Amino acid sequence: MTHRIAVYVRDGLLAMELGIVHRLFGQARSDAGKALYEVITCTDVPGPIRTDSDVRIVVERGLDAVAEADTVIVPASDLDYDAAGGDRPLPFDTVSTRRLASICTGSFVLAAAGVLDGKRATTHWKSAARFVELYPTVLLDPNVLYTEDGNVLTAAGEASGIDLCLHMIRQDFGAAVANRVARGTVVPPHRSGGQAQYIDTPVPRTHATSTADAQEWALRNLDAALSVEDLARHQSMSLRTFSRRFAAEVGVSPARWIVAQRVQRARELLENTDMTIERIAHDTGFGTATSLRHQLAAELGVSPSAYRATFRVGS
């Protein structure tokens, strides 16, 4: 069945964020070409809505669209950056909604509605201090790209909204569909929500400093017993220098990145092949089916067999 998404927009909408939601979910299609999502923009009172640019949009649907939605997404508004704004709660019932998500300072609206009480969440790092002051019961983590706590998800900013949308597509319809959407949008197919929002001292991506060669080499050799020392050696760097530069460029440690790439490859093989769990474990570097089951359970909360049953292409 088509998954319905309602995008609840407000005066001062950050137009880019609305475009992200429509573009990414709009590209998600089955192998037969069927649209997997229906995305509807809605607001309190249908009509013209001011954006953060010189463009206005006309929203035709009211809050009735929320009642029909499986997921409701709240983008940011430029009013959220005003000290007096961003704290108006959602004007609709959130209990019946299967999933709620926010992008950037849209999290202020979820927090004002009490949806984030006691839950882990994030927002744009520039607004983190005010968020904590207004909503001390929320477990705010201002240092990550996005969070997921139960049926509530939050993204830190506009670009991380892309990561969050891909994460939801991956959850709903599997890695293969999310990867096709990422390729169509020309963005990385997967960035872990735990990655840092920003880097204080970015490392130039030059041939002399980048760890890209080691990353590409590792992806070609995921079936091997890779170590951080192996990657550093391939990049002709000391272990300390390589680890520091890798974390600065990628946002996570080399060891954590390797595990994430192996899980991603395992997901693709589970979706697209009939290979046994043991063979997939071997080809992705986990070694044993037990290790693969442990890692997949830790990352996704399901077993390899359950994941395959849900997302197997053609099933």
C-alpha positions as CSV (number, residue, x, y, z in Angstrom):
1,M,0.0,0.0,0.0
2,T,1.1,3.6,-0.7
3,H,2.5,5.3,2.4
4,R,0.9,8.7,3.0
5,I,3.0,11.6,4.2
6,A,1.6,14.9,5.3
7,V,4.0,17.8,5.4
8,Y,2.7,20.4,7.9
9,V,4.0,23.8,6.9
10,R,3.8,27.2,8.7
11,D,4.3,30.9,7.8
12,G,7.9,31.5,7.1
13,L,8.5,28.0,5.8
14,L,12.1,27.1,4.8
15,A,11.3,26.2,1.2
16,M,14.3,24.0,0.7
17,E,13.0,21.6,3.4
18,L,9.7,21.2,1.7
19,G,11.5,20.5,-1.5
20,I,13.6,17.9,0.1
21,V,10.6,15.9,1.4
22,H,8.7,16.0,-1.9
23,R,11.8,15.2,-4.0
24,L,13.1,12.3,-2.0
25,F,9.9,10.5,-1.2
26,G,8.5,11.3,-4.6
27,Q,11.4,9.4,-6.2
28,A,10.8,6.2,-4.2
29,R,9.3,3.6,-6.5
30,S,8.9,-0.2,-6.6
31,D,10.7,-2.4,-9.1
32,A,7.5,-2.1,-11.2
33,G,7.7,1.7,-11.1
34,K,4.8,2.2,-8.7
35,A,5.0,5.3,-6.5
36,L,5.6,4.1,-2.9
37,Y,4.6,7.4,-1.2
38,E,1.9,10.0,-1.6
39,V,3.2,13.3,-0.2
40,I,0.6,16.0,0.6
41,T,1.4,19.5,1.9
42,C,-1.0,20.9,4.4
43,T,-1.4,23.9,6.8
44,D,-3.8,25.3,9.4
45,V,-5.8,27.3,6.9
46,P,-5.4,26.5,3.1
47,G,-4.1,29.4,1.1
48,P,-0.9,31.3,0.4
49,I,2.1,30.6,2.7
50,R,5.1,32.9,3.1
51,T,8.5,31.2,2.7
52,D,11.9,32.3,3.8
53,S,12.6,33.6,0.2
54,D,10.7,35.9,-2.1
55,V,8.5,33.1,-3.2
56,R,5.1,32.3,-1.7
57,I,3.4,28.9,-2.1
58,V,-0.3,28.1,-2.2
59,V,-1.3,25.2,0.0
60,E,-4.6,23.6,-0.9
61,R,-5.0,21.1,1.9
62,G,-5.9,21.8,5.5
63,L,-5.4,19.6,8.6
64,D,-7.7,16.9,7.3
65,A,-4.6,15.6,5.5
66,V,-3.0,14.8,8.8
67,A,-5.8,12.3,9.7
68,E,-5.1,10.4,6.5
69,A,-1.3,10.3,7.0
70,D,1.0,7.5,8.1
71,T,3.8,10.0,8.7
72,V,3.7,13.7,9.5
73,I,6.8,15.8,8.8
74,V,7.3,19.3,10.2
75,P,9.8,21.5,8.4
76,A,11.3,24.6,9.9
77,S,10.1,28.2,9.7
78,D,12.1,31.4,9.9
79,L,9.9,32.3,12.9
80,D,11.6,29.6,14.8
81,Y,14.7,31.7,14.9
82,D,12.9,34.5,16.7
83,A,13.1,34.3,20.4
84,A,9.3,34.6,20.7
85,G,8.6,32.0,18.0
86,G,9.0,28.3,17.5
87,D,7.1,27.2,20.6
88,R,3.5,26.9,19.2
89,P,2.4,23.3,19.6
90,L,0.9,21.1,16.8
91,P,-2.7,22.0,16.1
92,F,-3.7,18.4,15.6
93,D,-3.9,15.1,17.4
94,T,-0.6,13.2,17.4
95,V,-1.7,10.0,19.1
96,S,-3.2,8.5,15.9
97,T,-0.2,9.4,13.8
98,R,2.0,6.4,13.0
99,R,5.2,8.4,12.8
100,L,6.2,12.0,13.5
101,A,9.3,13.8,12.2
102,S,10.8,17.2,12.2
103,I,13.5,18.9,10.1
104,C,15.8,21.5,11.7
105,T,13.9,23.8,14.1
106,G,10.6,22.0,13.3
107,S,11.6,20.1,16.5
108,F,10.6,23.2,18.5
109,V,7.0,22.5,17.4
110,L,7.1,18.9,18.4
111,A,8.6,19.8,21.7
112,A,5.9,22.4,22.4
113,A,3.3,19.7,21.8
114,G,4.9,17.5,24.4
115,V,5.8,14.9,21.8
116,L,9.5,14.9,22.7
117,D,9.2,14.8,26.5
118,G,11.6,12.2,27.8
119,K,12.7,11.3,24.3
120,R,16.1,11.8,22.5
121,A,16.0,14.5,19.9
122,T,18.1,17.0,18.0
123,T,17.8,20.4,16.4
124,H,20.1,22.8,14.6
125,W,23.2,23.4,16.7
126,K,22.7,27.2,16.6
127,S,19.3,26.8,18.3
128,A,20.4,24.1,20.8
129,A,20.9,26.4,23.8
130,R,17.4,28.0,23.4
131,F,15.8,24.6,22.9
132,V,17.3,23.3,26.2
133,E,16.1,26.3,28.0
134,L,12.6,26.0,26.7
135,Y,12.3,22.2,26.9
136,P,14.5,20.8,29.6
137,T,12.6,17.5,29.7
138,V,13.7,16.6,26.2
139,L,16.9,14.6,25.9
140,L,18.5,16.9,23.3
141,D,21.7,15.8,21.5
142,P,22.9,18.7,19.4
143,N,25.9,16.8,18.0
144,V,24.2,14.3,15.7
145,L,22.6,14.4,12.2
146,Y,19.2,12.9,13.2
147,T,17.6,10.9,16.0
148,E,14.9,8.2,16.3
149,D,13.1,7.5,19.5
150,G,10.1,5.3,19.1
151,N,7.9,6.7,16.4
152,V,9.4,10.2,16.6
153,L,12.4,11.3,14.5
154,T,14.2,14.6,14.4
155,A,16.8,16.0,11.9
156,A,19.4,18.6,12.8
157,G,19.2,20.8,9.8
158,E,18.3,21.1,6.1
159,A,21.0,18.8,4.7
160,S,20.5,16.2,7.5
161,G,16.8,16.3,6.5
162,I,18.0,14.4,3.4
163,D,19.7,11.8,5.6
164,L,16.5,11.5,7.7
165,C,14.3,11.0,4.7
166,L,16.6,8.4,3.2
167,H,16.6,6.7,6.7
168,M,12.8,6.5,6.7
169,I,12.7,5.2,3.1
170,R,15.2,2.6,4.1
171,Q,13.0,1.6,7.1
172,D,9.8,1.4,5.0
173,F,11.0,-0.2,1.8
174,G,14.6,-1.3,2.2
175,A,18.1,-0.3,1.3
176,A,17.7,-0.9,-2.4
177,V,14.9,1.6,-2.8
178,A,16.7,4.1,-0.6
179,N,19.9,3.7,-2.7
180,R,18.0,4.3,-5.9
181,V,16.6,7.5,-4.5
182,A,20.0,8.6,-3.3
183,R,21.5,8.0,-6.7
184,G,18.7,9.9,-8.3
185,T,19.3,12.9,-6.0
186,V,23.1,12.5,-6.2
187,V,23.7,12.3,-2.5
188,P,25.4,9.7,-0.3
189,P,23.0,6.7,0.2
190,H,23.6,6.5,4.0
191,R,25.0,8.6,6.7
192,S,24.5,7.4,10.2
193,G,22.4,9.6,12.4
194,G,25.2,9.5,15.0
195,Q,27.6,11.4,12.8
196,A,28.6,14.9,13.8
197,Q,26.5,17.9,12.6
198,Y,29.5,20.0,11.6
199,I,33.3,20.1,11.8
200,D,35.0,23.0,13.5
201,T,38.2,22.6,11.5
202,P,37.4,20.9,8.2
203,V,40.2,18.9,6.6
204,P,40.7,19.8,2.9
205,R,39.8,16.9,0.6
206,T,43.1,16.9,-1.3
207,H,45.0,13.9,-2.5
208,A,47.6,14.5,0.2
209,T,45.2,14.5,3.1
210,S,42.0,12.7,2.2
211,T,41.3,9.2,3.3
212,A,39.1,8.5,0.3
213,D,41.6,5.9,-1.2
214,A,41.4,3.9,2.0
215,Q,37.7,4.0,2.0
216,E,37.4,2.9,-1.6
217,W,39.9,0.1,-0.9
218,A,38.0,-1.1,2.2
219,L,34.7,-1.2,0.2
220,R,36.3,-3.5,-2.3
221,N,37.6,-5.7,0.4
222,L,34.8,-5.9,3.0
223,D,35.1,-9.7,3.0
224,A,38.6,-9.4,4.5
225,A,39.5,-9.1,8.1
226,L,39.9,-5.3,7.9
227,S,41.5,-3.3,10.7
228,V,42.1,0.4,11.2
229,E,45.8,-0.3,10.9
230,D,45.2,-1.9,7.4
231,L,43.4,1.3,6.2
232,A,46.1,3.6,7.6
233,R,48.7,1.5,5.9
234,H,46.9,1.6,2.6
235,Q,46.7,5.4,2.9
236,S,50.4,5.6,3.9
237,M,49.6,7.3,7.1
238,S,50.4,6.7,10.7
239,L,47.5,5.1,12.7
240,R,47.1,8.2,14.8
241,T,47.1,10.6,11.9
242,F,44.7,8.4,9.8
243,S,42.2,8.0,12.6
244,R,42.1,11.7,13.3
245,R,41.7,12.7,9.6
246,F,39.2,9.9,9.0
247,A,37.0,11.0,11.9
248,A,37.2,14.7,10.7
249,E,36.2,13.8,7.2
250,V,33.6,11.1,7.8
251,G,32.2,12.0,11.2
252,V,32.7,8.6,12.8
253,S,35.7,6.4,13.7
254,P,37.2,4.1,11.1
255,A,36.1,1.0,13.1
256,R,32.5,2.2,13.3
257,W,32.5,3.1,9.6
258,I,33.6,-0.4,8.6
259,V,30.8,-2.0,10.6
260,A,28.3,0.3,9.0
261,Q,29.5,-0.5,5.5
262,R,29.3,-4.2,6.2
263,V,25.8,-3.9,7.5
264,Q,24.8,-1.9,4.5
265,R,26.3,-4.5,2.1
266,A,24.5,-7.3,4.0
267,R,21.2,-5.5,3.7
268,E,21.7,-5.2,-0.1
269,L,22.6,-8.9,-0.4
270,L,19.6,-9.9,1.7
271,E,17.3,-7.9,-0.5
272,N,18.7,-8.8,-3.9
273,T,20.1,-12.3,-3.7
274,D,19.2,-15.8,-2.6
275,M,22.6,-16.2,-0.9
276,T,22.5,-18.1,2.5
277,I,22.9,-16.1,5.7
278,E,26.3,-17.9,6.2
279,R,27.5,-16.8,2.8
280,I,26.4,-13.2,3.3
281,A,28.2,-13.2,6.7
282,H,31.4,-14.4,5.0
283,D,31.2,-12.0,2.0
284,T,30.6,-9.0,4.2
285,G,33.4,-9.7,6.6
286,F,31.3,-10.7,9.6
287,G,32.7,-14.2,9.4
288,T,29.8,-16.1,11.0
289,A,26.1,-16.0,10.8
290,T,25.9,-15.5,14.5
291,S,28.0,-12.3,14.2
292,L,25.9,-11.0,11.3
293,R,22.7,-11.7,13.4
294,H,24.2,-9.8,16.3
295,Q,25.2,-6.8,14.2
296,L,21.9,-6.6,12.3
297,A,19.9,-6.9,15.5
298,A,22.0,-4.1,17.1
299,E,21.6,-1.8,14.0
300,L,18.0,-2.6,12.9
301,G,16.5,-4.6,15.7
302,V,15.7,-7.6,13.4
303,S,17.3,-10.9,12.3
304,P,18.7,-11.4,8.8
305,S,15.8,-13.7,8.0
306,A,13.2,-11.2,9.2
307,Y,14.8,-8.4,7.2
308,R,14.9,-10.5,4.1
309,A,11.3,-11.6,4.5
310,T,10.3,-7.9,4.7
311,F,12.4,-6.3,2.0
312,R,13.3,-9.1,-0.4
313,V,13.0,-7.7,-3.9
314,G,10.1,-9.3,-5.7
315,S,8.6,-10.7,-2.5
